[in-house]
């Protein structure tokens, strides 16, 4: 297994054995209201396992990974990158932290370090993150990492037809998904 180090955090590539822990953190009551509602429900365990298993290899992967965010040897969250190459190379990111880790700069640090790692390792220059519009704290954290609102986001320029059908409108639909992009300058 590999680890990416940052100033305060260790980002450990999650293995299939970590999948249950990541799902528990994703659906934890103290943070679920930032990501889910009756209109936008959390995935079931079976849905999560079916959709996400390929990202739990325990080592760096060109296509993507879940990483456990550790602070002082305690898992405080998870971050994921998924690299796409169909229409243009980009990486889509997602992150969640346990309740007592919120508001301490851990998310900003984990996003910045993971993004830099993916850029340096896989040559990805464009990063997309698509939170729920009502998650204002996350949006502010993403802005600190260099992400900017991209109101004119055209998902058809990013995803092939099958992926566009599944991901084009974002997890919260076209009116509730807040698309943000960060780009490294090429050259």
trRosetta pair geometry for C-beta under 8 A, 3 or more apart (Angstrom, degrees):
i j d omega theta_ij theta_ji phi_ij phi_ji
1 12 6.4 27 154 -172 123 96
1 13 5.6 -165 -163 64 83 97
1 15 6.5 -78 -95 -47 120 111
1 58 4.8 -79 -101 178 90 92
1 59 6.3 -132 -123 -73 41 71
2 12 7.6 167 95 -149 44 55
2 13 4.9 46 58 1 82 127
2 58 7.9 124 16 150 71 57
2 59 5.4 86 -1 -135 106 63
2 60 5.6 -18 47 -26 156 89
3 10 5.3 -19 -169 -172 123 101
3 11 6.5 141 -164 72 64 49
3 12 4.9 -24 -104 -98 88 69
3 13 7.2 -124 -76 0 41 78
4 10 7.5 144 73 -165 46 51
4 11 4.2 -18 61 63 97 110
4 67 7.0 -24 27 -145 113 153
4 113 6.1 153 137 147 120 112
4 114 6.9 124 84 -93 157 60
4 117 5.2 -39 -128 -84 148 153
5 9 7.6 167 -157 92 46 55
5 10 5.9 -23 -105 -109 67 68
5 11 7.6 -157 -73 21 21 79
5 113 8.0 -112 108 -165 28 144
6 9 4.6 13 52 54 110 90
6 10 7.8 -161 25 -76 73 26
6 11 6.9 57 -11 -16 105 106
6 109 5.3 142 135 168 150 102
6 110 7.2 -142 7 -91 157 44
6 112 7.7 106 -130 81 139 93
6 113 3.9 -89 -81 -74 123 155
7 109 6.4 -99 42 -145 102 130
8 71 6.2 12 143 -127 99 96
8 106 7.4 -96 90 -108 125 78
8 109 6.3 3 43 163 101 170
9 69 5.8 -30 -161 -164 132 84
9 70 6.4 133 -163 68 74 52
9 71 5.7 -45 -104 -81 77 76
9 106 6.5 113 -72 -149 131 86
9 109 5.7 141 2 119 128 124
9 110 5.9 -62 105 -80 171 83
9 113 7.1 -168 70 27 117 155
10 69 8.0 144 78 -161 49 39
10 70 4.4 -21 64 64 95 110
11 67 4.4 25 175 157 94 139
11 68 7.3 163 -157 74 47 44
11 69 6.0 -15 -106 -102 75 60
11 70 7.4 -172 -80 20 27 80
11 79 6.8 -39 -139 45 120 122
11 110 6.3 133 -87 -140 119 88
11 113 6.4 176 -14 105 140 125
11 114 6.2 -169 -156 -76 166 93
11 117 7.9 -138 77 -11 145 158
12 67 6.2 149 69 -164 33 79
12 68 4.7 -16 60 54 96 98
12 70 6.1 36 -5 -10 110 124
13 57 7.1 -38 163 79 119 73
13 58 5.4 99 116 -175 104 27
13 59 5.4 113 112 -86 160 15
13 60 6.4 -111 -86 -55 146 49
13 65 5.4 -48 -138 -176 93 143
13 66 7.8 107 -161 83 52 52
13 67 5.6 -45 -94 -105 40 81
14 18 4.0 -120 -159 80 96 143
14 19 7.3 121 153 -67 121 53
14 22 6.2 39 -153 -52 163 133
14 55 7.8 33 69 128 110 79
14 56 5.3 -58 113 -130 96 79
14 58 6.8 -82 116 -88 26 52
14 65 7.0 152 37 174 81 89
14 66 4.2 -34 40 98 134 98
14 67 6.0 -166 -16 -109 90 20
14 68 5.2 114 -78 -32 96 88
14 78 7.0 11 -49 -134 146 111
15 18 5.4 105 53 2 60 100
15 56 5.9 66 167 167 21 86
15 57 7.1 -48 -120 128 58 17
15 58 3.4 23 -88 -77 89 109
16 19 5.6 -16 -165 -21 47 118
16 53 6.8 27 -118 -155 100 85
16 56 4.6 112 -83 120 50 122
16 57 7.8 32 -40 -91 83 25
16 58 7.4 -58 -3 -36 66 104
18 21 5.2 -58 -165 43 64 116
18 22 5.9 65 139 -25 86 103
18 56 6.4 -166 61 -147 91 113
18 66 7.3 -163 101 103 121 124
18 68 6.1 -106 -164 -54 147 123
19 22 5.8 -56 -148 36 32 111
19 23 6.3 31 155 -18 66 107
19 48 7.8 152 178 130 101 107
19 49 6.6 78 159 -109 140 79
19 52 7.2 150 -139 102 107 111
19 53 7.0 -3 -107 -108 148 66
19 56 5.2 -27 -71 -99 99 165
19 66 7.9 112 -102 52 64 156
20 23 5.7 -55 -148 38 31 111
20 24 6.3 34 153 -22 65 104
21 24 5.7 -52 -148 33 31 113
21 25 6.6 29 154 -16 64 104
21 68 7.4 11 106 -106 131 122
21 75 6.7 16 163 117 135 163
22 25 5.9 -55 -151 36 31 109
22 26 6.3 36 150 -23 64 107
22 56 7.8 -145 13 -95 148 118
22 66 5.7 1 -114 174 159 150
22 68 7.4 -115 -78 -88 95 84
22 78 4.7 73 -131 -81 95 163
23 26 5.5 -53 -146 34 33 116
23 27 6.3 4 164 4 67 111
23 45 6.0 70 176 -119 155 77
23 48 5.2 119 -109 118 114 160
23 49 7.8 -19 -69 -57 144 77
24 27 6.5 -73 -143 51 24 91
24 28 6.4 53 153 -62 63 89
25 28 5.6 -23 -148 -17 32 119
25 31 7.7 7 173 46 66 139
25 75 7.7 -108 -66 137 142 111
25 77 6.3 158 175 -129 146 45
25 78 5.8 137 79 -3 143 110
25 96 6.1 154 136 102 100 113
25 97 7.9 -64 -180 -168 120 14
25 98 6.0 -81 -136 -73 101 81
26 35 7.6 -76 -171 78 75 158
26 42 6.9 139 132 -149 98 117
26 48 7.3 158 67 -120 155 145
26 78 7.3 -44 -58 47 88 132
26 96 5.8 118 -106 50 58 156
27 32 5.8 29 -163 -93 44 117
27 36 7.7 12 -123 1 68 154
27 42 4.9 96 -109 -177 97 160
28 31 5.3 47 77 30 99 95
28 32 6.3 -165 80 -38 41 91
28 98 6.6 21 48 -127 170 72
28 99 7.0 -126 125 -30 133 98
29 32 5.7 -43 -125 12 27 119
30 98 7.4 46 76 -175 126 62
30 99 3.5 -34 130 -68 140 136
31 34 5.4 -41 -177 23 69 119
31 35 7.1 30 140 4 84 108
31 96 6.0 127 138 -171 148 111
31 97 7.1 171 -101 75 154 55
31 98 7.1 -131 -25 -141 134 27
31 99 5.7 -149 -48 -73 92 74
31 102 7.3 167 -99 -56 109 131
32 35 6.3 -84 -157 52 40 90
32 36 5.0 -40 179 43 86 114
32 42 6.3 -53 -144 -56 111 131
33 36 7.2 -74 -96 60 23 67
33 37 7.4 59 -140 -79 60 79
34 96 7.9 153 82 -127 127 102
34 132 7.3 164 161 47 55 125
34 135 4.9 76 -173 -114 86 109
34 137 7.5 -61 -129 51 127 112
34 138 6.7 116 178 -28 123 123
35 40 7.7 -118 152 119 54 119
35 42 7.3 69 105 -90 106 87
35 96 7.0 -41 -39 -96 147 128
35 132 6.3 168 -126 -6 43 129
35 135 7.0 28 -75 -73 57 140
36 40 5.7 -141 -138 105 50 82
36 41 5.8 43 -163 -151 111 27
36 42 4.5 -31 -98 -51 158 79
37 40 5.2 51 42 43 80 82
37 41 7.4 -87 80 -73 33 48
38 41 6.7 5 -147 -68 26 90
40 132 7.0 168 82 -101 166 128
40 171 6.6 81 -159 144 123 88
40 172 5.4 -20 -97 -111 150 76
40 173 8.0 -127 -83 -4 111 95
40 176 7.3 -139 -50 109 141 151
43 47 3.9 -132 -172 94 102 121
43 48 4.5 134 104 -57 128 82
43 51 7.0 -94 -147 28 159 136
44 47 4.6 97 50 7 77 102
44 48 6.9 -143 90 -4 40 87
45 48 5.8 -57 -147 38 29 111
45 49 6.1 28 156 -19 65 109
46 49 5.7 -54 -141 38 29 111
46 50 6.1 27 159 -17 64 109
47 50 5.9 -59 -145 39 27 108
47 51 6.0 10 164 -6 65 116
48 51 6.2 -67 -139 45 23 100
48 52 5.5 -22 179 18 64 125
49 52 6.9 -69 -116 51 14 87
49 53 5.8 37 180 -59 58 104
50 53 7.0 -26 -130 -9 12 111
52 55 5.4 -58 -173 36 73 113
52 56 7.0 67 137 -25 86 105
52 66 7.1 47 176 -43 115 128
52 80 8.0 -68 -144 -122 115 153
53 56 5.9 -66 -159 29 43 112
54 57 7.5 -1 175 -46 46 99
54 63 7.2 -42 143 105 118 135
54 64 7.7 64 112 69 96 100
55 61 7.6 -148 -130 55 53 141
55 63 7.9 -121 -93 108 75 93
55 64 5.0 -41 -113 114 104 99
55 65 5.4 156 -170 -129 80 23
55 66 4.9 91 131 -20 107 85
55 80 6.1 31 165 -145 150 113
55 82 6.9 -61 -93 -88 132 90
56 65 7.8 115 -85 -150 27 67
56 66 5.7 -7 -85 35 72 117
57 61 5.4 93 36 -48 146 131
57 65 6.6 -84 37 -110 95 96
59 65 8.0 -126 90 -106 28 138
60 65 6.6 -85 -128 -33 39 150
60 121 6.6 -99 -169 174 144 156
61 64 6.1 -26 89 55 109 28
61 65 5.3 138 33 -57 99 97
62 83 6.3 -88 159 64 56 144
62 122 5.7 141 -136 -118 71 120
63 82 7.1 -10 157 -153 67 64
63 83 5.7 -138 -147 56 27 93
64 80 6.7 39 175 177 110 86
64 81 5.3 -150 -135 102 82 61
64 82 3.8 0 -99 -110 155 50
64 83 5.5 -173 -60 10 82 71
64 91 7.7 153 -97 -143 94 91
65 80 6.9 -153 102 -140 41 65
65 81 6.4 15 47 50 69 83
66 78 5.7 -9 -171 -173 103 116
66 79 7.5 152 -156 81 56 37
66 80 4.8 -27 -99 -95 66 94
67 78 6.8 155 78 -156 46 64
67 79 5.2 -17 59 63 98 86
67 80 7.3 174 15 -84 70 42
67 110 8.0 -176 92 -166 120 109
67 114 6.6 -168 34 -105 146 122
68 75 5.0 -51 -177 -127 117 110
68 77 7.7 150 -163 88 52 40
68 78 5.9 -37 -108 -101 48 77
69 75 6.9 102 70 -158 53 62
69 76 5.4 -68 103 67 99 81
69 77 4.2 -3 46 67 127 85
69 78 6.3 -147 1 -76 91 21
69 79 5.9 77 -53 -11 110 99
69 95 7.9 53 -36 -152 140 103
69 97 6.9 -52 68 -105 146 85
69 101 7.9 130 106 169 126 160
69 106 6.6 108 159 164 138 113
69 110 4.9 -32 -112 -105 129 144
70 73 6.3 2 176 -127 118 17
70 74 6.4 151 -154 69 74 31
70 75 5.5 -42 -94 -90 77 52
70 76 6.9 130 -123 9 25 84
71 74 5.9 -31 69 61 69 87
71 76 4.9 6 15 -7 109 138
71 101 7.0 155 15 -122 142 118
71 106 6.3 -67 -57 -117 138 130
75 78 8.0 17 -177 -61 107 77
75 98 7.9 98 118 -23 70 128
76 97 5.8 1 144 -154 86 91
76 98 5.3 -110 -161 26 57 105
76 100 7.9 -97 -140 79 103 79
76 101 3.9 120 179 -82 117 153
76 106 6.1 -53 109 170 139 163
77 95 6.6 40 154 -179 129 85
77 96 5.7 -160 -153 103 101 48
77 97 3.6 -50 -78 -107 138 57
77 98 5.9 -138 -67 -8 73 68
77 101 5.9 -132 -33 86 111 153
77 106 6.9 137 16 125 135 126
77 107 7.3 -38 95 -87 173 79
77 110 7.0 -116 84 -25 125 172
78 95 7.1 -173 96 -144 51 53
78 96 6.1 8 53 55 82 80
79 93 6.9 -11 -175 -167 94 100
79 94 7.2 168 -155 88 51 49
79 95 4.4 -6 -108 -104 82 93
79 110 5.0 -176 -43 151 146 120
79 111 6.8 -165 -133 -81 139 56
79 114 5.2 -138 127 -45 142 162
80 93 6.7 157 84 -153 58 52
80 94 4.8 -2 54 56 104 92
80 95 7.4 -168 20 -72 65 51
81 91 5.0 -6 -170 -178 106 120
81 92 7.3 147 -157 74 54 42
81 93 5.3 -20 -101 -98 72 78
81 114 5.9 -178 -41 161 122 115
81 115 7.8 158 -94 -88 131 51
81 118 5.2 -140 177 -77 166 145
82 91 6.7 151 72 -158 39 65
82 92 4.9 -18 60 59 97 93
82 93 7.9 -174 20 -76 70 33
83 89 7.1 -5 -174 -161 97 82
83 90 7.5 178 -148 95 58 33
83 91 4.8 -30 -95 -99 70 85
83 118 6.9 -178 -73 -162 113 119
83 122 6.0 -78 -104 142 160 159
83 124 5.9 -124 -124 -73 111 142
84 87 7.9 3 139 33 112 74
84 88 7.9 42 105 75 97 55
84 89 7.2 170 88 -140 56 38
84 90 5.6 -9 57 61 97 77
84 91 7.4 168 15 -93 72 33
84 92 6.8 38 -10 -9 115 102
84 158 6.7 66 97 170 146 88
84 159 7.0 -55 -171 -98 156 65
84 163 7.4 150 -132 159 134 169
85 88 7.9 -109 -149 111 36 16
85 89 5.3 5 -112 -96 71 75
86 158 7.9 76 64 153 102 44
86 159 6.5 44 62 -155 140 35
86 160 4.0 -106 179 -37 149 102
86 163 6.8 174 5 24 160 140
87 157 6.1 -173 131 170 143 40
87 158 5.8 -180 61 -158 123 12
87 159 6.8 -19 7 30 124 8
87 160 6.4 171 -38 -67 95 62
88 126 7.1 6 133 46 115 147
88 157 6.9 8 2 151 128 81
88 158 6.3 -68 46 -116 102 56
89 123 7.3 -3 145 105 159 88
89 124 5.6 -138 150 -116 106 74
89 125 7.3 74 96 26 107 79
89 126 7.0 131 101 37 66 100
90 124 6.5 104 -140 -161 23 109
90 126 4.2 -52 -111 92 93 104
90 127 6.8 170 -170 -88 84 24
90 128 5.8 44 157 -9 129 107
90 158 6.1 -46 36 -141 143 108
91 115 7.6 168 85 -126 137 69
91 118 5.1 46 -80 152 172 152
91 122 7.7 108 -67 79 126 136
91 124 4.6 64 -25 158 112 160
91 126 7.3 157 22 90 67 55
91 127 5.1 -22 69 -111 92 75
91 128 7.3 178 88 25 42 73
92 127 7.7 147 -96 -163 25 59
92 128 4.8 -30 -105 73 74 99
92 129 7.1 141 -162 -86 62 43
92 130 7.3 -21 -154 2 109 104
93 111 6.6 98 152 -136 152 91
93 114 6.9 127 -128 106 127 129
93 115 6.9 -44 -65 -78 153 91
93 127 6.0 13 -11 -172 117 108
93 128 7.3 165 17 78 74 46
93 129 4.9 -35 66 -87 93 97
94 129 7.1 155 -81 -137 46 86
95 107 5.7 131 129 -146 141 95
95 110 6.3 138 -134 99 138 125
95 111 6.0 -85 -32 -73 155 95
95 138 8.0 168 72 -141 97 111
97 101 4.2 -121 172 90 119 117
97 102 5.5 157 88 -71 123 67
97 106 6.0 115 -115 88 144 122
97 107 5.6 -100 -31 -67 131 100
98 101 5.0 79 60 9 75 112
98 102 7.9 -128 95 -28 39 82
99 102 6.0 -43 -162 1 36 114
101 104 6.1 -93 -171 33 50 124
101 106 5.2 -47 175 39 104 153
101 107 7.9 121 132 -42 101 84
102 107 7.6 19 -123 -24 57 124
102 137 7.2 36 -173 143 113 150
103 137 7.3 -57 -76 -161 82 134
105 108 5.2 -53 -159 41 63 115
105 109 5.9 64 145 -23 82 105
106 109 5.7 -60 -149 40 31 111
106 110 6.1 28 156 -18 68 109
107 110 5.8 -56 -142 38 29 108
107 111 6.1 27 159 -17 65 107
107 138 7.5 -98 160 -124 159 71
107 141 4.9 9 99 179 124 152
108 111 6.0 -56 -145 37 26 108
108 112 6.2 22 160 -15 63 111
108 141 5.1 -131 -66 -163 86 89
108 144 4.9 -33 -124 97 129 128
108 145 5.7 -164 -146 -61 73 94
109 112 6.0 -58 -144 39 26 108
109 113 6.2 17 162 -12 64 112
110 113 6.1 -60 -143 41 26 104
110 114 6.0 22 161 -15 65 112
111 114 6.0 -61 -143 41 25 106
111 115 5.9 25 160 -19 64 113
111 129 7.9 -8 -141 -74 130 153
111 141 7.3 127 5 143 145 102
111 142 7.0 -128 -174 -110 171 64
111 145 4.6 -46 106 -104 127 158
112 115 5.9 -57 -143 39 25 111
112 116 6.3 24 158 -18 62 108
112 145 5.1 -148 -68 -131 83 96
112 146 7.9 99 -106 8 91 107
113 116 5.8 -54 -146 37 30 111
113 117 6.3 34 153 -22 63 106
114 117 5.6 -54 -149 35 31 114
114 118 6.4 28 155 -17 66 105
115 118 5.9 -55 -147 37 29 108
115 119 6.3 31 154 -18 64 108
115 127 5.5 -19 -133 -82 112 164
115 145 6.9 122 4 175 151 121
115 182 6.9 -1 -156 87 150 140
116 119 5.6 -56 -147 38 31 114
116 120 6.1 23 159 -13 67 111
117 120 6.0 -61 -143 42 26 105
117 121 5.7 8 166 -6 66 120
118 121 6.2 -62 -129 47 23 101
118 122 5.5 -32 -172 34 64 114
118 124 5.2 -27 142 45 99 127
118 127 7.6 110 81 -92 136 113
119 122 7.5 -61 -102 56 8 73
119 123 7.3 31 -170 -131 45 12
119 124 5.6 -97 -96 69 51 71
119 125 6.6 79 -131 -93 97 42
119 184 5.6 101 -140 -30 137 152
124 127 7.1 88 135 -69 115 79
125 183 5.9 33 147 -161 85 75
125 184 4.4 -111 -147 55 77 96
125 185 7.9 -117 -160 60 120 7
125 186 5.7 -9 -124 -75 164 86
126 181 6.6 -18 -167 -165 91 106
126 182 7.6 158 -154 84 45 48
126 183 5.0 -9 -104 -106 73 85
126 184 7.7 -118 -59 23 42 73
127 147 7.3 -89 98 -94 105 98
127 181 6.8 147 80 -157 53 55
127 182 4.6 -12 60 59 107 93
127 183 7.4 -171 22 -76 71 41
128 153 7.9 105 -136 -136 120 134
128 158 7.2 26 -36 -136 159 158
128 179 6.8 -26 -160 -161 99 92
128 180 7.3 144 -156 80 51 52
128 181 5.6 -19 -99 -101 68 76
129 142 5.5 -148 82 -131 146 139
129 147 5.8 -43 36 -122 119 157
129 179 7.9 148 81 -154 43 46
129 180 5.0 -20 65 65 88 102
129 182 7.9 23 3 0 105 102
130 170 4.5 -141 164 -128 137 113
130 171 6.7 142 110 10 111 91
130 172 8.0 -166 148 20 97 97
130 177 5.1 0 178 -173 106 109
130 178 6.8 159 -160 72 52 47
130 179 5.1 -12 -109 -101 89 66
130 180 7.3 -175 -82 23 42 70
131 135 4.7 -101 165 66 124 129
131 138 4.7 169 -122 106 162 134
131 139 6.0 -139 65 -67 139 77
131 142 7.1 -160 -8 -21 129 146
131 177 7.8 151 85 -154 27 59
131 178 5.4 -21 72 58 76 105
131 180 7.5 9 15 5 92 117
132 135 4.7 90 66 -8 87 106
132 171 7.3 -71 -67 86 83 108
132 172 4.9 124 -111 -63 79 154
132 176 6.0 -15 -148 157 76 99
132 177 7.1 -57 -106 -105 41 46
132 178 6.9 40 130 9 13 100
133 139 7.9 28 -146 -59 39 140
133 172 7.1 -153 -1 110 83 154
133 176 5.3 -123 10 -162 109 53
133 177 7.1 5 -37 40 88 1
133 178 4.5 130 -90 -47 64 109
134 176 7.5 -20 -11 -158 92 98
135 138 4.2 4 140 26 114 119
135 139 6.3 135 99 -23 73 88
135 178 7.8 -145 52 29 88 132
136 139 5.4 -53 -146 36 36 115
136 140 6.4 38 156 -19 68 102
137 140 5.9 -54 -151 35 31 110
137 141 6.5 31 151 -18 64 105
138 141 5.5 -55 -150 37 35 112
138 142 6.3 34 153 -20 68 105
139 142 5.8 -53 -148 36 31 110
139 143 6.5 36 151 -22 63 103
139 178 6.0 -31 -98 118 121 154
139 180 7.2 162 -138 -50 76 141
140 143 5.6 -51 -151 32 33 115
140 144 6.8 39 150 -22 63 100
141 144 5.6 -50 -157 29 36 115
141 145 6.9 29 147 -14 64 105
142 145 5.5 -58 -155 38 39 111
142 147 4.1 -37 158 50 96 138
142 180 5.2 94 137 96 140 164
143 146 7.8 123 -175 -12 32 7
143 147 6.0 -88 -84 68 36 78
143 148 7.2 73 -121 -92 77 48
143 180 7.7 -108 -70 -143 64 144
145 182 6.7 -70 120 -70 89 158
146 182 4.6 84 108 -134 95 124
147 180 3.9 56 162 151 118 122
147 181 6.5 147 -150 68 79 15
147 182 4.5 -74 -88 -48 61 104
148 180 6.2 161 73 -155 22 83
148 181 6.4 -34 60 63 75 68
148 182 7.0 122 7 -84 73 62
149 178 6.9 -61 -122 -177 94 91
149 179 7.3 91 -159 82 57 59
149 180 5.8 -48 -92 -100 38 78
150 153 4.6 82 116 -61 105 96
150 179 4.9 -69 67 113 94 101
150 180 6.2 140 5 -124 91 23
150 181 4.4 43 -38 2 143 110
151 179 7.5 154 -90 58 23 99
153 179 4.0 -35 -17 102 158 162
153 181 7.3 160 -95 -37 108 118
154 157 4.7 65 95 -2 102 110
154 158 7.8 153 98 -6 60 89
155 158 5.5 -67 -157 42 49 109
155 159 5.6 -4 166 17 89 112
155 164 5.7 139 126 -133 105 85
155 167 6.9 -165 -164 110 135 79
155 168 3.9 155 100 -142 148 69
155 169 7.4 -100 2 -50 159 31
155 170 7.9 -148 -73 -41 139 73
156 159 7.0 -66 -114 56 28 79
156 164 5.5 44 -101 -127 63 143
156 168 6.8 28 -59 -128 66 121
158 164 8.0 137 72 -89 74 88
159 163 3.7 -131 -166 101 112 106
159 164 4.1 161 95 -66 115 68
159 166 8.0 -141 -179 54 151 82
159 167 5.7 167 -85 67 158 110
159 168 6.1 -126 50 -77 141 78
160 163 5.3 77 52 23 71 104
160 164 6.7 -130 96 -14 28 95
161 164 5.6 -55 -142 33 25 115
161 165 6.6 30 157 -23 61 102
162 165 5.9 -51 -157 27 31 114
162 166 6.9 15 151 -7 62 108
163 166 5.7 -62 -150 44 38 105
163 167 5.5 -17 170 25 77 114
163 168 7.8 123 124 -48 60 79
164 167 6.9 -74 -118 59 20 75
164 168 4.2 44 -173 -65 65 118
165 168 6.6 27 -60 -3 11 118
167 170 7.2 37 -179 -84 64 29
169 173 5.2 -13 154 -137 121 40
169 174 5.0 -72 -146 -49 95 76
169 177 6.7 154 154 2 58 143
170 173 6.7 -65 71 27 89 11
170 174 7.2 130 30 -84 104 38
170 176 7.7 -153 96 83 123 70
170 177 2.8 80 92 -116 158 161
170 179 6.7 -130 -74 -68 136 93
171 177 6.4 130 46 -98 60 110
172 175 7.9 -102 129 74 91 58
172 176 3.5 -103 146 101 115 107
172 177 4.5 160 57 -64 93 71
173 176 5.3 55 59 30 88 99
173 177 6.4 -179 68 -17 32 99
174 177 6.6 -48 -117 32 20 106
